[in-house]
Amino acid sequence: MTQQHVLVIGGSSGMGLALAARLLSTGRRVTIAGRSPDRLAAAAAHLTSPVTCVQADISVESQVAALTDDTLDHVVVTAADAVGAYAPLPSFTLTAAQAVLATKVLGPWLVAKHLAPALRPGGSLTFTSGIAAYRPGPGASMIATANGALESLARSLALELAPIRVNVVSPGWVDTPIWDTLAGPAKHDRLSAMAAKLPTGRVGTPDDIAHAFLSLLDNPFITGTVLHADGGHRLV
């Protein structure tokens, strides 16, 4: 049997890095892509098995098109940029809004456009939305819009690209480095306050979300689906 090859875009940190580690532990070949060469190098050093690293920004079409010249079994997009993604509406600039959509919606669309032809029959694309589509808060207008749009995009692509499977993982609050940007020194307090509200009694870990991605990659009968890994956040 041919060793599966998985491309994780956003695999240099957080949920994507945890997924890369899980994939390697199952014997798959892994390529990780991201914008920062320093984070890619750190990720490669962190992982216990060799990976291929590719520098790319998924909001740039030429870079997406050049991501691989190899055959792939699965592509997972976890890339996100929290900088400028949250702001009150009066101060939210059009440039910032366009940047959110470029990374969260147009980037995955470009990935589907250029990388679907590289997927083997039965392969899959899996995107990452988020709880803001269901439990938005003040200042989250554009990230909520992007997450909801991404889920609609996946359903459409599941039909257009069939038999390639297209799915989405929707995480809740997860303790990743992105919270250092969003909350700074208040990170611990904010995550603890949310943990107290959730039915699970805790926020997520990157490994929790990696499990969710793997369940979609490994089940050949799931497509056009949003898998919620949010600790029950949508219920409270």
Stockholm file with secondary structure:
# STOCKHOLM 1.0

chainA/1-236         MTQQHVLVIGGSSGMGLALAARLLSTGRRVTIAGRSPDRLAAAAAHLTSPVTCVQADISVESQVAALTDDTLDHVVVTAADAVGAYAPLPSFTLTAAQAVLATKVLGPWLVAKHLAPALRPGGSLTFTSGIAAYRPGPGASMIATANGALESLARSLALELAPIRVNVVSPGWVDTPIWDTLAGPAKHDRLSAMAAKLPTGRVGTPDDIAHAFLSLLDNPFITGTVLHADGGHRLV
#=GR chainA/1-236 SS CCCCEEEEETTTSHHHHHHHHHHHHTTCEEEEEESCHHHHHHHHHHSSSCCEEEECCTTSHHHHHTSCSSCEEEEEECCCCCTTCCCCGGGCCHHHHHHHHIIIIIHHHHHHHHHGGGEEEEEEEEEECCGGGTSCCTTCHHHHHHHHHHHHHHHHHHHHSTTSEEEEEEECSBCSTHHHHHTGGGHHHHHHHHHHHSTTSSCBCHHHHHHHHHHHHHCTTCCSCEEEESTTGGGC
#=GC SS_cons         CCCCEEEEETTTSHHHHHHHHHHHHTTCEEEEEESCHHHHHHHHHHSSSCCEEEECCTTSHHHHHTSCSSCEEEEEECCCCCTTCCCCGGGCCHHHHHHHHIIIIIHHHHHHHHHGGGEEEEEEEEEECCGGGTSCCTTCHHHHHHHHHHHHHHHHHHHHSTTSEEEEEEECSBCSTHHHHHTGGGHHHHHHHHHHHSTTSSCBCHHHHHHHHHHHHHCTTCCSCEEEESTTGGGC
//
